[in-house]
Amino acid sequence: MTMFVPILGTIAMIASLFSGLGLLAQIQHNFKKKSCEGFAPPMVFSTIFIGLAWGAYGFAKGDPFIGYSNSFVFLLGCVLLYQLFTYRKKR
């Protein structure tokens, strides 16, 4: 079973990175429209928190598969947060 751990870790890391593709698409959409209308701030905060928590856990555990892939999600969440503040409606 231990010989499958690196293979499973690689598959999990790739799956996590693919989930980030949805975030990249949202970032691109927001950038084109210069708006985050219809995008829920709680989703951005949960993305940041989850990415940070899992990334920190991965690095603390010494597991680069978990650490790097979730740090990527954390960084994308930070970009979304930046867009929320940058593109918010001015009254």
SULSULDA-V914892 format. One record per backbone hydrogen bond with DSSP energy under -0.5 kcal/mol. CO is the residue of the C=O (numbers start at 1). NH is the residue of the N-H. Records with the same first field share a line. If there is no record, write none. Layout:
CO=NH / NH
This chain:
1=4 / 5
2=5 / 6
4=8
5=9
6=10
7=11
8=12
9=13
10=14
11=15
12=16
13=17
14=18
15=19
16=20
17=21
18=21 / 22
19=22 / 23
20=24
21=25
22=26
23=27
24=28
25=29
26=30
27=31
28=32
29=33
30=34 / 35
36=39
38=40
40=43 / 44
41=45
42=46
43=47
44=48
45=49
46=50
47=51
48=52
49=53
50=54
51=55
52=56
53=57
54=58
55=59
56=60
57=61
58=62 / 63
62=64
63=67
64=68 / 69
65=69
66=70
67=71
68=72
69=73
70=74
71=75
72=76
73=77
74=78
75=79
76=80
77=81
78=82
79=83
80=84
81=85
82=86
83=87
